[in-house]
């Protein structure tokens, strides 16, 4: 019985030591998995924050592009409307010139009139030549006077052309800005896709690490149960061993007392039994 108890204690101590070593090894692995999980989760979190930042910039840029497109379209519509009005004025000018029998542009008439008057004032013409030049000047003045309505239309045409040029120039400038912003928005979109791909690559690794971490936790839980069971068994067996030894000591003590009572001689073993009894 005593040998079996000693053998049981030795086996239990060995099992407890083995389980303790296994628990230490598993705990280190579990901590390693936890650190890896946290590192991967941190990287994913950083990338997600960057994606949100880029999306915010892209969305803001998309909104600006939309607003600029609306502004550009309004300018192009204004330029088209002015162009339509311009064509009507040009047609009206041509009809007016036909009606008034004006073959030369009033601006050309004015230039010619200014040239003739300047020459008349600065050159010494004969009387007959001066009369001839005055006749030309009066004729041009008459033509110019008859061209007042045409001049008004020409002024309106000039204003319309200026409006068309300004609207188109502004629209072209905005269109150039739209192209630049659209290109930048596309770059942001491509970077978002790239970062999303990185997350797709990291998530399976993180999930595998979490799975391994949970498996190790479960394995440690099971080993802890075994450890407690082995420890409980060891304590029980140790108590049984103590009871067995106590009974053995009491038996030897009784034998020694019987020897003393009968006047027998005590052996070394009897004396040791008494010492054990005293120590206990």
Residue frames relative to the residue before (quaternion, step in Angstrom):
aa qw qx qy qz dx dy dz
X 1.0000 0.0000 0.0000 0.0000 0.00 0.00 0.00
X 0.6804 0.4943 -0.2836 0.4607 3.56 0.90 -1.01
X 0.6416 0.5231 -0.3210 0.4601 3.57 1.03 -0.82
X 0.6459 0.5199 -0.3179 0.4598 3.56 0.99 -0.83
X 0.6472 0.5139 -0.3194 0.4637 3.58 1.01 -0.82
X 0.6511 0.5094 -0.3138 0.4670 3.60 0.98 -0.87
X 0.6424 0.5110 -0.3181 0.4744 3.56 1.00 -0.87
X 0.6463 0.5280 -0.3144 0.4525 3.59 0.99 -0.85
X 0.6445 0.5181 -0.3126 0.4674 3.58 1.02 -0.85
X 0.6442 0.5182 -0.3208 0.4621 3.60 0.95 -0.89
X 0.6759 0.4998 -0.2953 0.4541 3.59 0.88 -0.96
X 0.6629 0.5067 -0.3007 0.4620 3.54 0.99 -0.89
X 0.6333 0.5231 -0.3283 0.4663 3.61 1.02 -0.82
X 0.6424 0.5168 -0.3147 0.4704 3.56 1.04 -0.82
X 0.6632 0.5032 -0.3032 0.4637 3.57 0.94 -0.93
X 0.6460 0.5215 -0.3166 0.4587 3.58 0.97 -0.86
X 0.6545 0.5098 -0.3055 0.4673 3.58 0.95 -0.89
X 0.6544 0.5144 -0.3082 0.4605 3.59 0.97 -0.90
X 0.6684 0.4928 -0.3008 0.4689 3.58 0.93 -0.93
X 0.6292 0.5372 -0.3351 0.4508 3.59 1.03 -0.80
X 0.6485 0.5069 -0.3114 0.4750 3.58 0.98 -0.86
X 0.6525 0.5136 -0.3095 0.4632 3.57 0.99 -0.88
X 0.6373 0.5273 -0.3230 0.4598 3.57 1.01 -0.81
X 0.6423 0.5231 -0.3214 0.4589 3.58 1.00 -0.81
X 0.6658 0.5044 -0.2928 0.4654 3.55 0.95 -0.96
X 0.6764 0.4909 -0.2869 0.4681 3.58 0.94 -0.92
X 0.6290 0.5368 -0.3333 0.4529 3.58 1.05 -0.76
X 0.6445 0.5071 -0.3220 0.4730 3.59 1.00 -0.79
X 0.6459 0.5075 -0.3186 0.4732 3.58 0.99 -0.83
X 0.6457 0.5272 -0.3179 0.4518 3.56 0.99 -0.90
X 0.6527 0.5047 -0.3100 0.4724 3.59 0.97 -0.86
X 0.6254 0.5324 -0.3291 0.4660 3.57 1.06 -0.76
X 0.6526 0.5034 -0.3036 0.4781 3.58 0.98 -0.86
X 0.6430 0.5270 -0.3239 0.4515 3.57 1.00 -0.85
X 0.6536 0.5020 -0.3159 0.4701 3.60 0.93 -0.85
X 0.6466 0.5134 -0.3138 0.4688 3.58 0.99 -0.87
X 0.6382 0.5290 -0.3153 0.4620 3.58 1.01 -0.88
X 0.6775 0.4897 -0.2890 0.4666 3.57 0.90 -0.95
X 0.6364 0.5268 -0.3275 0.4584 3.59 1.02 -0.79
X 0.6736 0.4814 -0.2903 0.4798 3.59 0.92 -0.92
X 0.6417 0.5131 -0.3227 0.4699 3.59 0.99 -0.82
X 0.6330 0.5339 -0.3228 0.4583 3.58 1.06 -0.78
X 0.6549 0.5058 -0.3117 0.4671 3.57 0.95 -0.88
X 0.6493 0.5109 -0.3131 0.4684 3.56 0.96 -0.90
X 0.6461 0.5252 -0.3166 0.4544 3.59 0.98 -0.85
X 0.6494 0.5143 -0.3147 0.4634 3.59 0.98 -0.85
X 0.6634 0.4987 -0.3061 0.4663 3.58 0.96 -0.89
X 0.6334 0.5260 -0.3315 0.4607 3.60 0.99 -0.81
X 0.6403 0.5162 -0.3233 0.4680 3.60 0.98 -0.84
X 0.6507 0.5094 -0.3105 0.4697 3.59 1.01 -0.84
X 0.6346 0.5269 -0.3266 0.4615 3.59 1.00 -0.83
X 0.6440 0.5204 -0.3205 0.4601 3.59 0.97 -0.86
X 0.6392 0.5262 -0.3155 0.4637 3.56 1.03 -0.84
X 0.6784 0.4873 -0.2839 0.4709 3.57 0.92 -0.96
X 0.6392 0.5238 -0.3281 0.4575 3.59 1.01 -0.80
X 0.6270 0.5362 -0.3307 0.4582 3.56 1.04 -0.80
X 0.6573 0.4940 -0.3019 0.4825 3.58 0.98 -0.88
X 0.6669 0.5071 -0.3065 0.4519 3.56 0.91 -0.94
X 0.6645 0.5072 -0.3055 0.4560 3.58 0.93 -0.89
X 0.6357 0.5208 -0.3199 0.4715 3.57 1.06 -0.81
X 0.6612 0.5023 -0.2931 0.4739 3.55 1.02 -0.88
X 0.6249 0.5372 -0.3315 0.4593 3.58 1.05 -0.80
X 0.6378 0.5219 -0.3170 0.4695 3.56 1.05 -0.82
X 0.6554 0.5062 -0.3077 0.4686 3.59 0.96 -0.89
X 0.6333 0.5268 -0.3300 0.4611 3.59 1.00 -0.85
X 0.6403 0.5276 -0.3220 0.4561 3.58 0.96 -0.86
X 0.6707 0.4957 -0.2959 0.4656 3.58 0.93 -0.93
X 0.6673 0.4968 -0.3008 0.4662 3.58 0.99 -0.84
X 0.6155 0.5353 -0.3475 0.4624 3.59 1.07 -0.68
X 0.6371 0.5178 -0.3230 0.4708 3.56 1.01 -0.81
X 0.6548 0.5042 -0.3076 0.4717 3.58 1.00 -0.87
X 0.6449 0.5190 -0.3128 0.4656 3.58 0.98 -0.88
X 0.6615 0.5107 -0.3095 0.4538 3.59 0.92 -0.90
X 0.6277 0.5273 -0.3309 0.4673 3.59 1.07 -0.75
X 0.6602 0.5030 -0.3023 0.4687 3.57 0.99 -0.87
X 0.6526 0.4994 -0.3144 0.4752 3.58 0.98 -0.82
X 0.6341 0.5170 -0.3281 0.4723 3.58 1.06 -0.76
X 0.6433 0.5128 -0.3158 0.4727 3.58 1.04 -0.83
X 0.6443 0.5171 -0.3171 0.4658 3.59 1.01 -0.86
X 0.6456 0.5156 -0.3175 0.4655 3.60 1.01 -0.82
X 0.6510 0.5137 -0.3130 0.4630 3.56 0.97 -0.89
X 0.6618 0.4935 -0.2953 0.4809 3.58 0.98 -0.86
X 0.6263 0.5342 -0.3306 0.4617 3.58 1.07 -0.74
X 0.6375 0.5159 -0.3232 0.4722 3.58 1.01 -0.82
X 0.6534 0.4988 -0.3078 0.4791 3.57 1.01 -0.86
X 0.6256 0.5523 -0.3256 0.4445 3.55 1.07 -0.83
X 0.6542 0.5072 -0.3171 0.4628 3.59 0.93 -0.87
X 0.6408 0.5191 -0.3251 0.4628 3.57 1.03 -0.76
X 0.6555 0.5106 -0.3053 0.4651 3.60 1.01 -0.82
X 0.6333 0.5215 -0.3283 0.4682 3.58 1.01 -0.81
X 0.6498 0.5029 -0.3069 0.4803 3.56 1.00 -0.87
X 0.6463 0.5198 -0.3090 0.4654 3.57 1.03 -0.87
X 0.6361 0.5294 -0.3217 0.4600 3.59 1.03 -0.81
X 0.6635 0.5046 -0.3048 0.4606 3.56 0.92 -0.92
X 0.6481 0.5064 -0.3193 0.4707 3.60 0.98 -0.83
X 0.6531 0.5190 -0.3107 0.4557 3.58 0.99 -0.86
X 0.6573 0.5093 -0.3118 0.4598 3.60 0.95 -0.85
X 0.6323 0.5117 -0.3311 0.4783 3.59 1.08 -0.72
X 0.6549 0.5292 -0.3064 0.4440 3.54 0.98 -0.92
X 0.7498 0.3719 -0.1968 0.5106 3.58 0.99 -0.86
X 0.4119 -0.7319 0.4463 0.3090 3.58 1.30 0.11
X 0.3636 0.7059 -0.5120 0.3277 3.54 0.98 0.92
X 0.1496 -0.8210 0.5484 0.0532 3.52 -0.58 1.21
X 0.7225 0.3670 -0.2105 0.5468 3.55 1.26 -0.47
X 0.5620 -0.6132 0.4400 0.3385 3.54 -1.03 0.77
X 0.5601 -0.6215 0.4228 0.3483 3.63 -0.89 0.83
X 0.6206 0.5387 -0.3528 0.4475 3.59 1.03 -0.65
X 0.6444 0.4950 -0.3175 0.4887 3.58 1.07 -0.72
X 0.6186 0.5345 -0.3425 0.4629 3.58 1.07 -0.75
X 0.6558 0.5165 -0.3094 0.4554 3.58 0.93 -0.91
X 0.6470 0.5121 -0.3203 0.4653 3.59 0.99 -0.81
X 0.6633 0.4973 -0.3023 0.4704 3.56 0.95 -0.90
X 0.6373 0.5267 -0.3254 0.4589 3.61 1.00 -0.82
X 0.6533 0.5089 -0.3095 0.4674 3.57 0.98 -0.84
X 0.6428 0.5269 -0.3193 0.4552 3.58 1.03 -0.80
X 0.6845 0.4863 -0.2932 0.4572 3.62 0.89 -0.94
X 0.6512 0.5099 -0.3210 0.4615 3.59 0.97 -0.82
X 0.6308 0.5309 -0.3312 0.4588 3.59 1.02 -0.80
X 0.6720 0.4917 -0.2949 0.4687 3.60 0.91 -0.90
X 0.6314 0.5420 -0.3329 0.4437 3.55 1.04 -0.81
X 0.6998 0.4725 -0.2620 0.4674 3.56 1.02 -0.81
X 0.7734 0.3896 -0.1896 0.4627 3.58 1.02 -0.72
X 0.7285 0.3919 -0.2408 0.5076 3.62 1.13 -0.46
X 0.4294 -0.7132 0.4996 0.2395 3.56 -1.05 0.72
X 0.0668 -0.8210 0.5669 -0.0067 3.56 0.01 1.34
X 0.5149 -0.5755 0.5280 0.3535 3.53 -1.30 0.41
X 0.6835 -0.4865 0.3387 0.4260 3.56 -1.19 0.32
X 0.6738 0.4908 -0.2973 0.4655 3.57 0.92 -0.91
X 0.6540 0.5064 -0.3131 0.4667 3.59 1.01 -0.82
X 0.6396 0.5280 -0.3240 0.4551 3.55 1.02 -0.81
X 0.6266 0.5279 -0.3323 0.4671 3.59 1.03 -0.82
X 0.6553 0.5207 -0.3030 0.4556 3.57 0.99 -0.92
X 0.6743 0.4865 -0.2956 0.4705 3.58 0.98 -0.88
X 0.6358 0.5270 -0.3339 0.4545 3.57 1.03 -0.78
X 0.6077 0.5536 -0.3450 0.4529 3.54 1.08 -0.76
X 0.6518 0.5049 -0.3081 0.4746 3.59 0.99 -0.86
X 0.6563 0.5232 -0.3107 0.4461 3.54 0.98 -0.95
X 0.6666 0.5025 -0.3040 0.4590 3.58 0.92 -0.92
X 0.6346 0.5270 -0.3266 0.4613 3.56 1.04 -0.78
X 0.6611 0.4943 -0.3051 0.4749 3.57 0.97 -0.86
X 0.6312 0.5301 -0.3344 0.4569 3.58 1.02 -0.78
X 0.6349 0.5276 -0.3183 0.4661 3.53 1.05 -0.83
X 0.6572 0.5039 -0.3043 0.4708 3.55 1.00 -0.89
X 0.6636 0.5092 -0.3009 0.4580 3.53 0.99 -0.88
X 0.6308 0.5323 -0.3258 0.4611 3.55 1.09 -0.79
X 0.6694 0.4864 -0.2853 0.4836 3.55 1.08 -0.82
X 0.6694 0.5186 -0.2818 0.4512 3.58 1.26 -0.40
X 0.3457 0.7719 -0.4850 0.2222 3.61 1.26 0.12
X 0.6558 0.5042 -0.3175 0.4635 3.56 0.97 -0.84
X 0.6401 0.5181 -0.3154 0.4715 3.54 1.07 -0.81
X 0.6289 0.5401 -0.3314 0.4505 3.57 1.03 -0.82
X 0.6280 0.5375 -0.3275 0.4577 3.55 1.03 -0.83
X 0.6579 0.4935 -0.3028 0.4816 3.54 1.02 -0.88
X 0.6338 0.5344 -0.3291 0.4521 3.59 1.02 -0.81
X 0.6362 0.5180 -0.3283 0.4680 3.58 1.01 -0.80
X 0.6468 0.5099 -0.3113 0.4741 3.57 1.03 -0.84
X 0.6244 0.5343 -0.3303 0.4642 3.57 1.06 -0.80
X 0.6499 0.5208 -0.3168 0.4540 3.58 0.95 -0.88
X 0.6553 0.5105 -0.3082 0.4637 3.56 0.98 -0.88
X 0.6479 0.5207 -0.3141 0.4588 3.57 0.99 -0.90
X 0.6505 0.5148 -0.3219 0.4562 3.58 0.93 -0.88
X 0.6345 0.5281 -0.3264 0.4604 3.58 1.04 -0.77
X 0.6509 0.5163 -0.3110 0.4615 3.55 1.02 -0.85
X 0.6465 0.5197 -0.3144 0.4616 3.57 1.00 -0.89
X 0.6625 0.5063 -0.3080 0.4581 3.59 0.91 -0.93
X 0.6645 0.5077 -0.3052 0.4555 3.58 0.95 -0.91
X 0.6658 0.5001 -0.3056 0.4617 3.59 0.91 -0.93
X 0.6846 0.4804 -0.2934 0.4631 3.58 0.89 -0.91
X 0.6348 0.5301 -0.3317 0.4538 3.57 1.01 -0.80
X 0.6639 0.4899 -0.2963 0.4810 3.56 0.96 -0.89
X 0.6464 0.5221 -0.3169 0.4575 3.59 0.99 -0.87
X 0.6528 0.5120 -0.3094 0.4647 3.59 1.01 -0.84
X 0.6269 0.5313 -0.3310 0.4639 3.57 1.05 -0.78
X 0.6683 0.4863 -0.2932 0.4806 3.59 0.93 -0.94
X 0.6234 0.5394 -0.3413 0.4515 3.60 1.02 -0.80
X 0.6340 0.5195 -0.3259 0.4710 3.59 1.03 -0.79
X 0.6427 0.5114 -0.3168 0.4744 3.61 1.03 -0.81
X 0.6280 0.5414 -0.3281 0.4527 3.58 1.03 -0.82
X 0.6478 0.5188 -0.3143 0.4608 3.58 0.95 -0.89
X 0.6656 0.5043 -0.3021 0.4597 3.56 0.94 -0.93
X 0.6840 0.4782 -0.2804 0.4740 3.60 0.92 -0.92
X 0.6318 0.5267 -0.3341 0.4602 3.59 1.03 -0.74
X 0.6336 0.5232 -0.3218 0.4704 3.56 1.07 -0.79
X 0.6606 0.4946 -0.3010 0.4778 3.58 0.98 -0.86
X 0.6333 0.5279 -0.3223 0.4651 3.59 1.04 -0.81
X 0.6380 0.5234 -0.3213 0.4644 3.58 1.04 -0.78
X 0.6274 0.5270 -0.3301 0.4687 3.59 1.05 -0.78
X 0.6427 0.5139 -0.3182 0.4708 3.58 1.00 -0.85
X 0.6418 0.5280 -0.3141 0.4590 3.57 1.00 -0.87
X 0.6633 0.5016 -0.3048 0.4643 3.58 0.95 -0.88
X 0.6417 0.5107 -0.3270 0.4695 3.60 1.03 -0.76
X 0.6101 0.5465 -0.3376 0.4639 3.59 1.09 -0.77
X 0.6596 0.5038 -0.3035 0.4680 3.58 0.95 -0.92
X 0.6400 0.5281 -0.3208 0.4568 3.57 1.01 -0.82
X 0.6803 0.4791 -0.2843 0.4762 3.57 0.91 -0.93
X 0.6131 0.5381 -0.3444 0.4648 3.59 1.08 -0.72
X 0.6267 0.5326 -0.3237 0.4678 3.58 1.10 -0.74
X 0.6307 0.5270 -0.3334 0.4619 3.57 1.05 -0.77
X 0.6351 0.5174 -0.3254 0.4723 3.58 1.03 -0.78
X 0.6348 0.5322 -0.3250 0.4562 3.58 0.98 -0.85
X 0.6743 0.4811 -0.2931 0.4775 3.58 1.13 -0.63
X 0.6964 0.4826 -0.2734 0.4554 3.59 1.09 -0.73
X 0.6098 0.6049 -0.3582 0.3660 3.59 0.99 -0.78
X 0.6582 0.4894 -0.3394 0.4605 3.67 0.85 -0.80
X 0.6303 0.5206 -0.3367 0.4673 3.60 1.04 -0.76
X 0.6580 0.5038 -0.3070 0.4679 3.57 0.94 -0.90
X 0.6598 0.5113 -0.3041 0.4592 3.59 0.97 -0.87
X 0.6365 0.5163 -0.3268 0.4707 3.59 1.03 -0.78
X 0.6512 0.5156 -0.3097 0.4627 3.57 1.02 -0.84
X 0.6348 0.5179 -0.3210 0.4751 3.58 1.02 -0.81
X 0.6413 0.5264 -0.3193 0.4580 3.57 0.97 -0.91
X 0.6669 0.4929 -0.2984 0.4726 3.60 0.92 -0.93
X 0.6324 0.5421 -0.3181 0.4528 3.57 1.03 -0.84
X 0.6691 0.4872 -0.2902 0.4804 3.59 0.97 -0.89
X 0.6266 0.5318 -0.3315 0.4634 3.58 1.05 -0.76
X 0.6609 0.4973 -0.3023 0.4738 3.57 0.98 -0.85
X 0.6180 0.5364 -0.3419 0.4620 3.59 1.04 -0.74
X 0.6660 0.4969 -0.2983 0.4696 3.56 0.95 -0.90
X 0.6465 0.5155 -0.3176 0.4641 3.57 1.02 -0.85
X 0.6437 0.5103 -0.3160 0.4748 3.58 1.02 -0.82
X 0.6223 0.5420 -0.3375 0.4528 3.60 1.02 -0.80
X 0.6694 0.4948 -0.2959 0.4686 3.57 0.93 -0.92
X 0.6610 0.5014 -0.3090 0.4649 3.59 0.97 -0.86
X 0.6139 0.5455 -0.3439 0.4552 3.58 1.08 -0.71
X 0.6232 0.5248 -0.3331 0.4747 3.55 1.07 -0.76
X 0.6523 0.5003 -0.3090 0.4782 3.58 0.96 -0.90
X 0.6343 0.5446 -0.3290 0.4391 3.57 0.99 -0.89
X 0.6747 0.4903 -0.2953 0.4661 3.58 0.92 -0.94
X 0.6381 0.5242 -0.3212 0.4636 3.58 1.06 -0.80
X 0.6636 0.4951 -0.2987 0.4746 3.59 0.95 -0.93
X 0.6530 0.5145 -0.3131 0.4591 3.57 0.99 -0.85
X 0.6367 0.5194 -0.3146 0.4752 3.55 1.04 -0.81
X 0.6526 0.5069 -0.3032 0.4745 3.57 1.01 -0.88
X 0.6371 0.5280 -0.3241 0.4586 3.58 1.02 -0.84
X 0.6583 0.5046 -0.3072 0.4665 3.60 0.94 -0.91
X 0.6475 0.5149 -0.3178 0.4633 3.58 1.01 -0.84
X 0.6767 0.4917 -0.2866 0.4671 3.58 0.91 -1.00
X 0.6296 0.5289 -0.3303 0.4634 3.57 1.06 -0.80
X 0.6453 0.5109 -0.3194 0.4696 3.56 1.00 -0.83
X 0.6310 0.5297 -0.3217 0.4666 3.58 1.04 -0.82
X 0.6425 0.5229 -0.3095 0.4668 3.55 1.04 -0.89
X 0.6467 0.5181 -0.3174 0.4610 3.56 0.99 -0.85
X 0.6528 0.5112 -0.3147 0.4621 3.57 0.97 -0.87
X 0.6431 0.5297 -0.3172 0.4531 3.57 1.02 -0.85
X 0.6668 0.4944 -0.2946 0.4734 3.56 0.97 -0.91
X 0.6350 0.5328 -0.3304 0.4513 3.57 1.04 -0.80
X 0.6455 0.5147 -0.3138 0.4690 3.55 0.99 -0.86
X 0.6424 0.5285 -0.3165 0.4558 3.56 1.02 -0.84
X 0.6539 0.5107 -0.3065 0.4665 3.56 1.00 -0.89
X 0.6543 0.5144 -0.3126 0.4578 3.55 0.96 -0.93
X 0.6316 0.5359 -0.3301 0.4528 3.57 1.03 -0.77
X 0.6734 0.4819 -0.2886 0.4807 3.58 0.95 -0.93
X 0.6181 0.5475 -0.3413 0.4491 3.54 1.09 -0.78
X 0.6486 0.5165 -0.3116 0.4641 3.57 1.01 -0.89
X 0.6385 0.5224 -0.3257 0.4619 3.55 1.01 -0.82
X 0.6561 0.5117 -0.3123 0.4583 3.60 0.97 -0.88
X 0.6484 0.5153 -0.3159 0.4629 3.57 0.97 -0.87
X 0.6306 0.5302 -0.3258 0.4638 3.58 1.04 -0.79
X 0.6354 0.5223 -0.3249 0.4668 3.60 1.06 -0.80
X 0.6525 0.5104 -0.3187 0.4607 3.56 0.96 -0.89
X 0.6490 0.5333 -0.3173 0.4401 3.53 0.96 -0.91
X 0.7318 0.4064 -0.2211 0.5004 3.57 1.04 -0.82
X 0.5209 -0.6603 0.4011 0.3629 3.58 1.33 0.01
X 0.3930 0.7262 -0.4731 0.3073 3.55 1.18 0.51
X 0.5249 -0.6301 0.4735 0.3213 3.57 -1.27 0.29
X 0.3881 -0.7284 0.5215 0.2165 3.55 -0.94 0.99
X 0.3391 -0.7289 0.5614 0.1963 3.54 -1.03 0.82
X 0.6893 -0.4493 0.3591 0.4405 3.55 -1.35 0.18
X 0.6286 0.5436 -0.3310 0.4470 3.56 1.01 -0.80
X 0.6330 0.5277 -0.3262 0.4630 3.56 1.08 -0.79
X 0.6538 0.5147 -0.3088 0.4608 3.57 0.98 -0.87
X 0.6414 0.5216 -0.3200 0.4627 3.60 0.99 -0.84
X 0.6118 0.5512 -0.3412 0.4533 3.57 1.07 -0.76
X 0.6502 0.5069 -0.3104 0.4732 3.58 1.03 -0.86
X 0.6430 0.5254 -0.3233 0.4539 3.61 0.99 -0.84
X 0.6398 0.5191 -0.3220 0.4664 3.59 0.98 -0.84
X 0.6355 0.5372 -0.3184 0.4541 3.52 1.04 -0.87
X 0.6581 0.5087 -0.3009 0.4665 3.59 0.98 -0.93
X 0.6583 0.5135 -0.3152 0.4513 3.62 0.90 -0.93
X 0.6759 0.4824 -0.2996 0.4698 3.60 1.01 -0.74
